[in-house]
Amino acid sequence: MKLYALCYLAGKFEPGKIYTEKEVNELLGCWHTFGDPATLRRELYQCRFIDREKSGASYWLEKIQPDPEALEKQYG
């Protein structure tokens, strides 16, 4: 179920746009009630919905989005 929520949140990112960490947190804050955008940001990155610079200064939507069902099999 978590992966489908991440898929939903990834759909709120604009393809090709570069986001700062603050912008990612603000975007996520508009679309969840979890109260911890940093955790959601990390989960989106770890599951390859978004990518980032090594420094974490910039984030962007991955061009090819992972399949939640395949991720479910991988991460259980």
N, CA, C and O atoms as a Tripos MOL2 file, in Angstrom:
@<TRIPOS>MOLECULE
protein
  304   303    76     0     0
PROTEIN
NO_CHARGES

@<TRIPOS>ATOM
      1 N           0.8210   -1.1880    0.0000 N.3       1 MET1
      2 CA          0.0000    0.0000    0.0000 C.3       1 MET1
      3 C           0.8670    1.2540    0.0000 C.2       1 MET1
      4 O           0.5370    2.2390   -0.6610 O.2       1 MET1
      5 N           1.9820    1.2210    0.7430 N.am      2 LYS2
      6 CA          2.8850    2.3660    0.8130 C.3       2 LYS2
      7 C           3.3750    2.7520   -0.5770 C.2       2 LYS2
      8 O           3.4890    3.9350   -0.8970 O.2       2 LYS2
      9 N           3.6630    1.7570   -1.3930 N.am      3 LEU3
     10 CA          4.2020    2.0380   -2.7150 C.3       3 LEU3
     11 C           3.1940    2.7370   -3.6120 C.2       3 LEU3
     12 O           3.5700    3.5470   -4.4590 O.2       3 LEU3
     13 N           1.9270    2.4310   -3.4320 N.am      4 TYR4
     14 CA          0.9000    3.1240   -4.2110 C.3       4 TYR4
     15 C           0.7730    4.5780   -3.7660 C.2       4 TYR4
     16 O           0.5000    5.4570   -4.5830 O.2       4 TYR4
     17 N           0.9690    4.8300   -2.4830 N.am      5 ALA5
     18 CA          0.9680    6.2130   -1.9820 C.3       5 ALA5
     19 C           2.1600    6.9680   -2.5560 C.2       5 ALA5
     20 O           2.0370    8.1370   -2.9210 O.2       5 ALA5
     21 N           3.3080    6.3110   -2.6360 N.am      6 LEU6
     22 CA          4.4840    6.9570   -3.2230 C.3       6 LEU6
     23 C           4.2620    7.2380   -4.7110 C.2       6 LEU6
     24 O           4.6590    8.2880   -5.2180 O.2       6 LEU6
     25 N           3.6320    6.3030   -5.3960 N.am      7 CYS7
     26 CA          3.3110    6.4850   -6.8160 C.3       7 CYS7
     27 C           2.3940    7.7040   -6.9830 C.2       7 CYS7
     28 O           2.5960    8.5150   -7.8860 O.2       7 CYS7
     29 N           1.4080    7.8260   -6.1270 N.am      8 TYR8
     30 CA          0.4900    8.9660   -6.1530 C.3       8 TYR8
     31 C           1.2620   10.2730   -5.9450 C.2       8 TYR8
     32 O           1.0740   11.2380   -6.6860 O.2       8 TYR8
     33 N           2.1270   10.2920   -4.9380 N.am      9 LEU9
     34 CA          2.8990   11.5020   -4.6570 C.3       9 LEU9
     35 C           3.8530   11.8340   -5.8010 C.2       9 LEU9
     36 O           4.0230   13.0040   -6.1420 O.2       9 LEU9
     37 N           4.4690   10.8280   -6.3920 N.am     10 ALA10
     38 CA          5.3740   11.0690   -7.5250 C.3      10 ALA10
     39 C           4.6240   11.7160   -8.6810 C.2      10 ALA10
     40 O           5.1960   12.5040   -9.4340 O.2      10 ALA10
     41 N           3.3440   11.3850   -8.8230 N.am     11 GLY11
     42 CA          2.5300   11.9700   -9.8790 C.3      11 GLY11
     43 C           2.2850   13.4540   -9.7130 C.2      11 GLY11
     44 O           1.7880   14.1010  -10.6350 O.2      11 GLY11
     45 N           2.6150   14.0020   -8.5730 N.am     12 LYS12
     46 CA          2.4450   15.4290   -8.3150 C.3      12 LYS12
     47 C           3.6630   16.2460   -8.7650 C.2      12 LYS12
     48 O           3.6130   17.4760   -8.7950 O.2      12 LYS12
     49 N           4.7480   15.5600   -9.1110 N.am     13 PHE13
     50 CA          5.9510   16.2320   -9.6040 C.3      13 PHE13
     51 C           5.8050   16.5280  -11.0940 C.2      13 PHE13
     52 O           5.2100   15.7460  -11.8350 O.2      13 PHE13
     53 N           6.3420   17.6390  -11.5140 N.am     14 GLU14
     54 CA          6.3060   18.0340  -12.9160 C.3      14 GLU14
     55 C           7.5150   17.4310  -13.6410 C.2      14 GLU14
     56 O           8.6510   17.6930  -13.2450 O.2      14 GLU14
     57 N           7.2990   16.6330  -14.6880 N.am     15 PRO15
     58 CA          8.4290   16.0540  -15.4260 C.3      15 PRO15
     59 C           9.3560   17.1470  -15.9610 C.2      15 PRO15
     60 O           8.8990   18.1600  -16.4900 O.2      15 PRO15
     61 N          10.6500   16.9280  -15.8160 N.am     16 GLY16
     62 CA         11.6540   17.8590  -16.3320 C.3      16 GLY16
     63 C          11.9660   19.0250  -15.4150 C.2      16 GLY16
     64 O          12.9250   19.7570  -15.6620 O.2      16 GLY16
     65 N          11.1990   19.2160  -14.3820 N.am     17 LYS17
     66 CA         11.4410   20.3280  -13.4590 C.3      17 LYS17
     67 C          12.4440   19.9080  -12.3950 C.2      17 LYS17
     68 O          12.4090   18.7810  -11.9000 O.2      17 LYS17
     69 N          13.3420   20.8330  -12.0480 N.am     18 ILE18
     70 CA         14.3110   20.6120  -10.9820 C.3      18 ILE18
     71 C          13.7660   21.2950   -9.7300 C.2      18 ILE18
     72 O          13.3840   22.4650   -9.7710 O.2      18 ILE18
     73 N          13.7340   20.5680   -8.6300 N.am     19 TYR19
     74 CA         13.2020   21.0620   -7.3730 C.3      19 TYR19
     75 C          14.3090   21.1730   -6.3370 C.2      19 TYR19
     76 O          15.2230   20.3480   -6.3070 O.2      19 TYR19
     77 N          14.2300   22.1830   -5.4950 N.am     20 THR20
     78 CA         15.0910   22.2400   -4.3220 C.3      20 THR20
     79 C          14.4920   21.3320   -3.2600 C.2      20 THR20
     80 O          13.3420   20.9100   -3.3800 O.2      20 THR20
     81 N          15.2510   21.0340   -2.2390 N.am     21 GLU21
     82 CA         14.7330   20.2140   -1.1430 C.3      21 GLU21
     83 C          13.5170   20.8940   -0.5150 C.2      21 GLU21
     84 O          12.5280   20.2350   -0.1930 O.2      21 GLU21
     85 N          13.5950   22.1930   -0.3450 N.am     22 LYS22
     86 CA         12.4790   22.9440    0.2330 C.3      22 LYS22
     87 C          11.2280   22.8260   -0.6420 C.2      22 LYS22
     88 O          10.1240   22.6530   -0.1260 O.2      22 LYS22
     89 N          11.3960   22.9200   -1.9590 N.am     23 GLU23
     90 CA         10.2530   22.8000   -2.8730 C.3      23 GLU23
     91 C           9.6450   21.4010   -2.8220 C.2      23 GLU23
     92 O           8.4250   21.2510   -2.8850 O.2      23 GLU23
     93 N          10.4880   20.3840   -2.7100 N.am     24 VAL24
     94 CA          9.9830   19.0150   -2.6030 C.3      24 VAL24
     95 C           9.1610   18.8740   -1.3260 C.2      24 VAL24
     96 O           8.0670   18.3110   -1.3420 O.2      24 VAL24
     97 N           9.6930   19.3880   -0.2230 N.am     25 ASN25
     98 CA          8.9690   19.3160    1.0460 C.3      25 ASN25
     99 C           7.6350   20.0490    0.9690 C.2      25 ASN25
    100 O           6.6300   19.5660    1.4890 O.2      25 ASN25
    101 N           7.6200   21.2120    0.3220 N.am     26 GLU26
    102 CA          6.3770   21.9730    0.1760 C.3      26 GLU26
    103 C           5.3740   21.2280   -0.6950 C.2      26 GLU26
    104 O           4.1880   21.1710   -0.3710 O.2      26 GLU26
    105 N           5.8480   20.6570   -1.8010 N.am     27 LEU27
    106 CA          4.9630   19.8990   -2.6870 C.3      27 LEU27
    107 C           4.3550   18.7130   -1.9320 C.2      27 LEU27
    108 O           3.1480   18.4810   -1.9890 O.2      27 LEU27
    109 N           5.1970   17.9800   -1.2360 N.am     28 LEU28
    110 CA          4.7050   16.8240   -0.4840 C.3      28 LEU28
    111 C           3.7390   17.2610    0.6100 C.2      28 LEU28
    112 O           2.7580   16.5710    0.8890 O.2      28 LEU28
    113 N           4.0120   18.4010    1.2260 N.am     29 GLY29
    114 CA          3.1450   18.9090    2.2780 C.3      29 GLY29
    115 C           1.7400   19.2180    1.8030 C.2      29 GLY29
    116 O           0.7930   19.1860    2.5890 O.2      29 GLY29
    117 N           1.6020   19.5180    0.5190 N.am     30 CYS30
    118 CA          0.2870   19.8120   -0.0500 C.3      30 CYS30
    119 C          -0.5320   18.5500   -0.3110 C.2      30 CYS30
    120 O          -1.7510   18.6300   -0.4630 O.2      30 CYS30
    121 N           0.1130   17.3940   -0.3650 N.am     31 TRP31
    122 CA         -0.5700   16.1800   -0.8160 C.3      31 TRP31
    123 C          -0.5540   15.0290    0.1830 C.2      31 TRP31
    124 O          -0.8500   13.8920   -0.1840 O.2      31 TRP31
    125 N          -0.2140   15.3080    1.4410 N.am     32 HIS32
    126 CA         -0.2620   14.2420    2.4390 C.3      32 HIS32
    127 C          -0.5680   14.8260    3.8140 C.2      32 HIS32
    128 O          -0.4530   16.0320    4.0320 O.2      32 HIS32
    129 N          -0.9510   13.9670    4.7180 N.am     33 THR33
    130 CA         -1.1950   14.3690    6.0970 C.3      33 THR33
    131 C          -0.2700   13.6120    7.0480 C.2      33 THR33
    132 O          -0.4930   13.5980    8.2580 O.2      33 THR33
    133 N           0.7470   12.9970    6.5050 N.am     34 PHE34
    134 CA          1.6880   12.1750    7.2600 C.3      34 PHE34
    135 C           2.5020   13.0100    8.2400 C.2      34 PHE34
    136 O           2.8380   12.5410    9.3280 O.2      34 PHE34
    137 N           2.8180   14.2430    7.8600 N.am     35 GLY35
    138 CA          3.5340   15.1470    8.7510 C.3      35 GLY35
    139 C           5.0440   15.0160    8.7320 C.2      35 GLY35
    140 O           5.7170   15.6320    9.5580 O.2      35 GLY35
    141 N           5.5970   14.2340    7.8180 N.am     36 ASP36
    142 CA          7.0470   14.0570    7.7650 C.3      36 ASP36
    143 C           7.5110   14.0170    6.3050 C.2      36 ASP36
    144 O           7.7730   12.9400    5.7700 O.2      36 ASP36
    145 N           7.6140   15.1830    5.6580 N.am     37 PRO37
    146 CA          8.0090   15.1840    4.2530 C.3      37 PRO37
    147 C           9.4140   14.6360    4.0120 C.2      37 PRO37
    148 O           9.6900   14.1110    2.9340 O.2      37 PRO37
    149 N          10.3050   14.7480    4.9960 N.am     38 ALA38
    150 CA         11.6630   14.2260    4.8120 C.3      38 ALA38
    151 C          11.6430   12.7110    4.6200 C.2      38 ALA38
    152 O          12.3690   12.1860    3.7750 O.2      38 ALA38
    153 N          10.8260   12.0120    5.3890 N.am     39 THR39
    154 CA         10.7120   10.5630    5.2360 C.3      39 THR39
    155 C          10.1160   10.2120    3.8820 C.2      39 THR39
    156 O          10.5890    9.2970    3.2070 O.2      39 THR39
    157 N           9.0870   10.9310    3.4880 N.am     40 LEU40
    158 CA          8.4860   10.6750    2.1760 C.3      40 LEU40
    159 C           9.4780   10.9540    1.0550 C.2      40 LEU40
    160 O           9.5550   10.1950    0.0890 O.2      40 LEU40
    161 N          10.2290   12.0300    1.1790 N.am     41 ARG41
    162 CA         11.2430   12.3690    0.1700 C.3      41 ARG41
    163 C          12.2640   11.2410    0.0530 C.2      41 ARG41
    164 O          12.6120   10.8260   -1.0520 O.2      41 ARG41
    165 N          12.7410   10.7490    1.1870 N.am     42 ARG42
    166 CA         13.7120    9.6440    1.1700 C.3      42 ARG42
    167 C          13.1120    8.3870    0.5510 C.2      42 ARG42
    168 O          13.7720    7.7070   -0.2350 O.2      42 ARG42
    169 N          11.8680    8.0730    0.8980 N.am     43 GLU43
    170 CA         11.2060    6.8950    0.3330 C.3      43 GLU43
    171 C          11.0410    7.0220   -1.1830 C.2      43 GLU43
    172 O          11.2680    6.0610   -1.9180 O.2      43 GLU43
    173 N          10.6490    8.1980   -1.6410 N.am     44 LEU44
    174 CA         10.5160    8.4310   -3.0900 C.3      44 LEU44
    175 C          11.8530    8.2250   -3.7880 C.2      44 LEU44
    176 O          11.9080    7.6620   -4.8810 O.2      44 LEU44
    177 N          12.9240    8.6800   -3.1570 N.am     45 TYR45
    178 CA         14.2660    8.5220   -3.7230 C.3      45 TYR45
    179 C          14.6990    7.0480   -3.6870 C.2      45 TYR45
    180 O          15.1780    6.5180   -4.6900 O.2      45 TYR45
    181 N          14.5320    6.4000   -2.5530 N.am     46 GLN46
    182 CA         14.9870    5.0140   -2.4190 C.3      46 GLN46
    183 C          14.2490    4.0600   -3.3590 C.2      46 GLN46
    184 O          14.8170    3.0710   -3.8230 O.2      46 GLN46
    185 N          12.9950    4.3610   -3.6300 N.am     47 CYS47
    186 CA         12.2070    3.5190   -4.5470 C.3      47 CYS47
    187 C          12.3290    3.9780   -6.0020 C.2      47 CYS47
    188 O          11.6760    3.4200   -6.8830 O.2      47 CYS47
    189 N          13.1450    4.9750   -6.2520 N.am     48 ARG48
    190 CA         13.4950    5.4590   -7.5980 C.3      48 ARG48
    191 C          12.3570    6.1850   -8.3160 C.2      48 ARG48
    192 O          12.3120    6.1970   -9.5470 O.2      48 ARG48
    193 N          11.4460    6.7850   -7.5650 N.am     49 PHE49
    194 CA         10.4430    7.6490   -8.1840 C.3      49 PHE49
    195 C          11.0560    8.9980   -8.5300 C.2      49 PHE49
    196 O          10.7130    9.6110   -9.5410 O.2      49 PHE49
    197 N          11.9740    9.4520   -7.6700 N.am     50 ILE50
    198 CA         12.6980   10.6970   -7.9260 C.3      50 ILE50
    199 C          14.1890   10.4170   -7.8060 C.2      50 ILE50
    200 O          14.6080    9.4240   -7.2100 O.2      50 ILE50
    201 N          14.9720   11.3080   -8.3810 N.am     51 ASP51
    202 CA         16.4260   11.2300   -8.2510 C.3      51 ASP51
    203 C          16.8970   12.5560   -7.6800 C.2      51 ASP51
    204 O          16.1220   13.5070   -7.5810 O.2      51 ASP51
    205 N          18.1660   12.6200   -7.3070 N.am     52 ARG52
    206 CA         18.6970   13.8390   -6.7230 C.3      52 ARG52
    207 C          20.1860   13.9430   -6.9510 C.2      52 ARG52
    208 O          20.8550   12.9680   -7.2920 O.2      52 ARG52
    209 N          20.6940   15.1550   -6.7540 N.am     53 GLU53
    210 CA         22.1390   15.3410   -6.7380 C.3      53 GLU53
    211 C          22.6640   14.6810   -5.4700 C.2      53 GLU53
    212 O          21.9390   14.5560   -4.4830 O.2      53 GLU53
    213 N          23.9000   14.2670   -5.4990 N.am     54 LYS54
    214 CA         24.4920   13.6070   -4.3420 C.3      54 LYS54
    215 C          24.3790   14.4730   -3.0840 C.2      54 LYS54
    216 O          24.1930   13.9580   -1.9820 O.2      54 LYS54
    217 N          24.4930   15.7880   -3.2610 N.am     55 SER55
    218 CA         24.4170   16.7100   -2.1290 C.3      55 SER55
    219 C          23.0000   16.8560   -1.5820 C.2      55 SER55
    220 O          22.8130   17.3390   -0.4650 O.2      55 SER55
    221 N          22.0070   16.4450   -2.3570 N.am     56 GLY56
    222 CA         20.6150   16.6090   -1.9500 C.3      56 GLY56
    223 C          20.0740   17.9990   -2.2220 C.2      56 GLY56
    224 O          18.9880   18.3450   -1.7580 O.2      56 GLY56
    225 N          20.8220   18.8000   -2.9700 N.am     57 ALA57
    226 CA         20.4040   20.1800   -3.2490 C.3      57 ALA57
    227 C          19.3160   20.2570   -4.3170 C.2      57 ALA57
    228 O          18.5150   21.1920   -4.3150 O.2      57 ALA57
    229 N          19.2810   19.2910   -5.2220 N.am     58 SER58
    230 CA         18.3100   19.3040   -6.3200 C.3      58 SER58
    231 C          17.6880   17.9260   -6.4920 C.2      58 SER58
    232 O          18.3450   16.8950   -6.3440 O.2      58 SER58
    233 N          16.4010   17.9450   -6.8080 N.am     59 TYR59
    234 CA         15.6290   16.7170   -7.0140 C.3      59 TYR59
    235 C          14.8430   16.8340   -8.3110 C.2      59 TYR59
    236 O          14.5290   17.9380   -8.7550 O.2      59 TYR59
    237 N          14.5230   15.6840   -8.9240 N.am     60 TRP60
    238 CA         13.7120   15.6680  -10.1330 C.3      60 TRP60
    239 C          13.0140   14.3230  -10.2510 C.2      60 TRP60
    240 O          13.4520   13.3220   -9.6840 O.2      60 TRP60
    241 N          11.9470   14.3230  -10.9820 N.am     61 LEU61
    242 CA         11.1790   13.1090  -11.2430 C.3      61 LEU61
    243 C          11.9550   12.2240  -12.2070 C.2      61 LEU61
    244 O          12.4650   12.7010  -13.2200 O.2      61 LEU61
    245 N          12.0460   10.9400  -11.8940 N.am     62 GLU62
    246 CA         12.6980   10.0060  -12.8220 C.3      62 GLU62
    247 C          11.8750    9.9240  -14.1010 C.2      62 GLU62
    248 O          10.6450    9.9380  -14.0570 O.2      62 GLU62
    249 N          12.5520    9.8400  -15.2320 N.am     63 LYS63
    250 CA         11.8480    9.7540  -16.5180 C.3      63 LYS63
    251 C          11.0330    8.4790  -16.6210 C.2      63 LYS63
    252 O           9.9140    8.4870  -17.1350 O.2      63 LYS63
    253 N          11.5900    7.3950  -16.1370 N.am     64 ILE64
    254 CA         10.8890    6.1100  -16.1440 C.3      64 ILE64
    255 C          10.4940    5.8010  -14.7060 C.2      64 ILE64
    256 O          11.3480    5.6320  -13.8350 O.2      64 ILE64
    257 N           9.1980    5.7320  -14.4750 N.am     65 GLN65
    258 CA          8.6800    5.4910  -13.1370 C.3      65 GLN65
    259 C           8.6320    3.9970  -12.8360 C.2      65 GLN65
    260 O           8.2900    3.1950  -13.7060 O.2      65 GLN65
    261 N           8.9740    3.6240  -11.6030 N.am     66 PRO66
    262 CA          8.9040    2.2100  -11.2490 C.3      66 PRO66
    263 C           7.4630    1.7210  -11.1920 C.2      66 PRO66
    264 O           6.5310    2.4990  -10.9910 O.2      66 PRO66
    265 N           7.3050    0.4400  -11.3690 N.am     67 ASP67
    266 CA          5.9990   -0.2060  -11.2920 C.3      67 ASP67
    267 C           5.7480   -0.5990   -9.8340 C.2      67 ASP67
    268 O           6.5050   -1.3960   -9.2800 O.2      67 ASP67
    269 N           4.7020   -0.0580   -9.2030 N.am     68 PRO68
    270 CA          4.4450   -0.3880   -7.7920 C.3      68 PRO68
    271 C           4.3110   -1.8870   -7.5250 C.2      68 PRO68
    272 O           4.7480   -2.3620   -6.4770 O.2      68 PRO68
    273 N           3.7220   -2.6300   -8.4400 N.am     69 GLU69
    274 CA          3.5720   -4.0730   -8.2380 C.3      69 GLU69
    275 C           4.9240   -4.7740   -8.2320 C.2      69 GLU69
    276 O           5.1460   -5.6900   -7.4400 O.2      69 GLU69
    277 N           5.8250   -4.3480   -9.1100 N.am     70 ALA70
    278 CA          7.1660   -4.9380   -9.1360 C.3      70 ALA70
    279 C           7.9270   -4.5660   -7.8660 C.2      70 ALA70
    280 O           8.6490   -5.3920   -7.3060 O.2      70 ALA70
    281 N           7.7650   -3.3240   -7.4140 N.am     71 LEU71
    282 CA          8.4130   -2.9110   -6.1820 C.3      71 LEU71
    283 C           7.8650   -3.6810   -4.9830 C.2      71 LEU71
    284 O           8.6110   -4.0250   -4.0660 O.2      71 LEU71
    285 N           6.5750   -3.9450   -4.9950 N.am     72 GLU72
    286 CA          5.9490   -4.6970   -3.9080 C.3      72 GLU72
    287 C           6.5880   -6.0830   -3.7940 C.2      72 GLU72
    288 O           6.8290   -6.5720   -2.6910 O.2      72 GLU72
    289 N           6.8560   -6.7020   -4.9290 N.am     73 LYS73
    290 CA          7.4980   -8.0170   -4.9320 C.3      73 LYS73
    291 C           8.9290   -7.9110   -4.4090 C.2      73 LYS73
    292 O           9.4120   -8.7930   -3.6980 O.2      73 LYS73
    293 N           9.6000   -6.8080   -4.7760 N.am     74 GLN74
    294 CA         10.9930   -6.6070   -4.3900 C.3      74 GLN74
    295 C          11.1180   -6.2770   -2.9050 C.2      74 GLN74
    296 O          11.9630   -6.8420   -2.2100 O.2      74 GLN74
    297 N          10.2790   -5.3660   -2.4200 N.am     75 TYR75
    298 CA         10.3920   -4.8800   -1.0430 C.3      75 TYR75
    299 C           9.4080   -5.5200   -0.0800 C.2      75 TYR75
    300 O           9.5400   -5.3920    1.1370 O.2      75 TYR75
    301 N           8.4200   -6.2110   -0.6360 N.am     76 GLY76
    302 CA          7.4440   -6.9200    0.1680 C.3      76 GLY76
    303 C           6.6670   -6.0240    1.0140 C.2      76 GLY76
    304 O           5.7960   -6.4760    1.7570 O.2      76 GLY76
@<TRIPOS>BOND
     1     1     2 1
     2     2     3 1
     3     3     4 2
     4     3     5 am
     5     5     6 1
     6     6     7 1
     7     7     8 2
     8     7     9 am
     9     9    10 1
    10    10    11 1
    11    11    12 2
    12    11    13 am
    13    13    14 1
    14    14    15 1
    15    15    16 2
    16    15    17 am
    17    17    18 1
    18    18    19 1
    19    19    20 2
    20    19    21 am
    21    21    22 1
    22    22    23 1
    23    23    24 2
    24    23    25 am
    25    25    26 1
    26    26    27 1
    27    27    28 2
    28    27    29 am
    29    29    30 1
    30    30    31 1
    31    31    32 2
    32    31    33 am
    33    33    34 1
    34    34    35 1
    35    35    36 2
    36    35    37 am
    37    37    38 1
    38    38    39 1
    39    39    40 2
    40    39    41 am
    41    41    42 1
    42    42    43 1
    43    43    44 2
    44    43    45 am
    45    45    46 1
    46    46    47 1
    47    47    48 2
    48    47    49 am
    49    49    50 1
    50    50    51 1
    51    51    52 2
    52    51    53 am
    53    53    54 1
    54    54    55 1
    55    55    56 2
    56    55    57 am
    57    57    58 1
    58    58    59 1
    59    59    60 2
    60    59    61 am
    61    61    62 1
    62    62    63 1
    63    63    64 2
    64    63    65 am
    65    65    66 1
    66    66    67 1
    67    67    68 2
    68    67    69 am
    69    69    70 1
    70    70    71 1
    71    71    72 2
    72    71    73 am
    73    73    74 1
    74    74    75 1
    75    75    76 2
    76    75    77 am
    77    77    78 1
    78    78    79 1
    79    79    80 2
    80    79    81 am
    81    81    82 1
    82    82    83 1
    83    83    84 2
    84    83    85 am
    85    85    86 1
    86    86    87 1
    87    87    88 2
    88    87    89 am
    89    89    90 1
    90    90    91 1
    91    91    92 2
    92    91    93 am
    93    93    94 1
    94    94    95 1
    95    95    96 2
    96    95    97 am
    97    97    98 1
    98    98    99 1
    99    99   100 2
   100    99   101 am
   101   101   102 1
   102   102   103 1
   103   103   104 2
   104   103   105 am
   105   105   106 1
   106   106   107 1
   107   107   108 2
   108   107   109 am
   109   109   110 1
   110   110   111 1
   111   111   112 2
   112   111   113 am
   113   113   114 1
   114   114   115 1
   115   115   116 2
   116   115   117 am
   117   117   118 1
   118   118   119 1
   119   119   120 2
   120   119   121 am
   121   121   122 1
   122   122   123 1
   123   123   124 2
   124   123   125 am
   125   125   126 1
   126   126   127 1
   127   127   128 2
   128   127   129 am
   129   129   130 1
   130   130   131 1
   131   131   132 2
   132   131   133 am
   133   133   134 1
   134   134   135 1
   135   135   136 2
   136   135   137 am
   137   137   138 1
   138   138   139 1
   139   139   140 2
   140   139   141 am
   141   141   142 1
   142   142   143 1
   143   143   144 2
   144   143   145 am
   145   145   146 1
   146   146   147 1
   147   147   148 2
   148   147   149 am
   149   149   150 1
   150   150   151 1
   151   151   152 2
   152   151   153 am
   153   153   154 1
   154   154   155 1
   155   155   156 2
   156   155   157 am
   157   157   158 1
   158   158   159 1
   159   159   160 2
   160   159   161 am
   161   161   162 1
   162   162   163 1
   163   163   164 2
   164   163   165 am
   165   165   166 1
   166   166   167 1
   167   167   168 2
   168   167   169 am
   169   169   170 1
   170   170   171 1
   171   171   172 2
   172   171   173 am
   173   173   174 1
   174   174   175 1
   175   175   176 2
   176   175   177 am
   177   177   178 1
   178   178   179 1
   179   179   180 2
   180   179   181 am
   181   181   182 1
   182   182   183 1
   183   183   184 2
   184   183   185 am
   185   185   186 1
   186   186   187 1
   187   187   188 2
   188   187   189 am
   189   189   190 1
   190   190   191 1
   191   191   192 2
   192   191   193 am
   193   193   194 1
   194   194   195 1
   195   195   196 2
   196   195   197 am
   197   197   198 1
   198   198   199 1
   199   199   200 2
   200   199   201 am
   201   201   202 1
   202   202   203 1
   203   203   204 2
   204   203   205 am
   205   205   206 1
   206   206   207 1
   207   207   208 2
   208   207   209 am
   209   209   210 1
   210   210   211 1
   211   211   212 2
   212   211   213 am
   213   213   214 1
   214   214   215 1
   215   215   216 2
   216   215   217 am
   217   217   218 1
   218   218   219 1
   219   219   220 2
   220   219   221 am
   221   221   222 1
   222   222   223 1
   223   223   224 2
   224   223   225 am
   225   225   226 1
   226   226   227 1
   227   227   228 2
   228   227   229 am
   229   229   230 1
   230   230   231 1
   231   231   232 2
   232   231   233 am
   233   233   234 1
   234   234   235 1
   235   235   236 2
   236   235   237 am
   237   237   238 1
   238   238   239 1
   239   239   240 2
   240   239   241 am
   241   241   242 1
   242   242   243 1
   243   243   244 2
   244   243   245 am
   245   245   246 1
   246   246   247 1
   247   247   248 2
   248   247   249 am
   249   249   250 1
   250   250   251 1
   251   251   252 2
   252   251   253 am
   253   253   254 1
   254   254   255 1
   255   255   256 2
   256   255   257 am
   257   257   258 1
   258   258   259 1
   259   259   260 2
   260   259   261 am
   261   261   262 1
   262   262   263 1
   263   263   264 2
   264   263   265 am
   265   265   266 1
   266   266   267 1
   267   267   268 2
   268   267   269 am
   269   269   270 1
   270   270   271 1
   271   271   272 2
   272   271   273 am
   273   273   274 1
   274   274   275 1
   275   275   276 2
   276   275   277 am
   277   277   278 1
   278   278   279 1
   279   279   280 2
   280   279   281 am
   281   281   282 1
   282   282   283 1
   283   283   284 2
   284   283   285 am
   285   285   286 1
   286   286   287 1
   287   287   288 2
   288   287   289 am
   289   289   290 1
   290   290   291 1
   291   291   292 2
   292   291   293 am
   293   293   294 1
   294   294   295 1
   295   295   296 2
   296   295   297 am
   297   297   298 1
   298   298   299 1
   299   299   300 2
   300   299   301 am
   301   301   302 1
   302   302   303 1
   303   303   304 2
@<TRIPOS>SUBSTRUCTURE
     1 MET1         2 RESIDUE 1 A MET
     2 LYS2         6 RESIDUE 1 A LYS
     3 LEU3        10 RESIDUE 1 A LEU
     4 TYR4        14 RESIDUE 1 A TYR
     5 ALA5        18 RESIDUE 1 A ALA
     6 LEU6        22 RESIDUE 1 A LEU
     7 CYS7        26 RESIDUE 1 A CYS
     8 TYR8        30 RESIDUE 1 A TYR
     9 LEU9        34 RESIDUE 1 A LEU
    10 ALA10       38 RESIDUE 1 A ALA
    11 GLY11       42 RESIDUE 1 A GLY
    12 LYS12       46 RESIDUE 1 A LYS
    13 PHE13       50 RESIDUE 1 A PHE
    14 GLU14       54 RESIDUE 1 A GLU
    15 PRO15       58 RESIDUE 1 A PRO
    16 GLY16       62 RESIDUE 1 A GLY
    17 LYS17       66 RESIDUE 1 A LYS
    18 ILE18       70 RESIDUE 1 A ILE
    19 TYR19       74 RESIDUE 1 A TYR
    20 THR20       78 RESIDUE 1 A THR
    21 GLU21       82 RESIDUE 1 A GLU
    22 LYS22       86 RESIDUE 1 A LYS
    23 GLU23       90 RESIDUE 1 A GLU
    24 VAL24       94 RESIDUE 1 A VAL
    25 ASN25       98 RESIDUE 1 A ASN
    26 GLU26      102 RESIDUE 1 A GLU
    27 LEU27      106 RESIDUE 1 A LEU
    28 LEU28      110 RESIDUE 1 A LEU
    29 GLY29      114 RESIDUE 1 A GLY
    30 CYS30      118 RESIDUE 1 A CYS
    31 TRP31      122 RESIDUE 1 A TRP
    32 HIS32      126 RESIDUE 1 A HIS
    33 THR33      130 RESIDUE 1 A THR
    34 PHE34      134 RESIDUE 1 A PHE
    35 GLY35      138 RESIDUE 1 A GLY
    36 ASP36      142 RESIDUE 1 A ASP
    37 PRO37      146 RESIDUE 1 A PRO
    38 ALA38      150 RESIDUE 1 A ALA
    39 THR39      154 RESIDUE 1 A THR
    40 LEU40      158 RESIDUE 1 A LEU
    41 ARG41      162 RESIDUE 1 A ARG
    42 ARG42      166 RESIDUE 1 A ARG
    43 GLU43      170 RESIDUE 1 A GLU
    44 LEU44      174 RESIDUE 1 A LEU
    45 TYR45      178 RESIDUE 1 A TYR
    46 GLN46      182 RESIDUE 1 A GLN
    47 CYS47      186 RESIDUE 1 A CYS
    48 ARG48      190 RESIDUE 1 A ARG
    49 PHE49      194 RESIDUE 1 A PHE
    50 ILE50      198 RESIDUE 1 A ILE
    51 ASP51      202 RESIDUE 1 A ASP
    52 ARG52      206 RESIDUE 1 A ARG
    53 GLU53      210 RESIDUE 1 A GLU
    54 LYS54      214 RESIDUE 1 A LYS
    55 SER55      218 RESIDUE 1 A SER
    56 GLY56      222 RESIDUE 1 A GLY
    57 ALA57      226 RESIDUE 1 A ALA
    58 SER58      230 RESIDUE 1 A SER
    59 TYR59      234 RESIDUE 1 A TYR
    60 TRP60      238 RESIDUE 1 A TRP
    61 LEU61      242 RESIDUE 1 A LEU
    62 GLU62      246 RESIDUE 1 A GLU
    63 LYS63      250 RESIDUE 1 A LYS
    64 ILE64      254 RESIDUE 1 A ILE
    65 GLN65      258 RESIDUE 1 A GLN
    66 PRO66      262 RESIDUE 1 A PRO
    67 ASP67      266 RESIDUE 1 A ASP
    68 PRO68      270 RESIDUE 1 A PRO
    69 GLU69      274 RESIDUE 1 A GLU
    70 ALA70      278 RESIDUE 1 A ALA
    71 LEU71      282 RESIDUE 1 A LEU
    72 GLU72      286 RESIDUE 1 A GLU
    73 LYS73      290 RESIDUE 1 A LYS
    74 GLN74      294 RESIDUE 1 A GLN
    75 TYR75      298 RESIDUE 1 A TYR
    76 GLY76      302 RESIDUE 1 A GLY
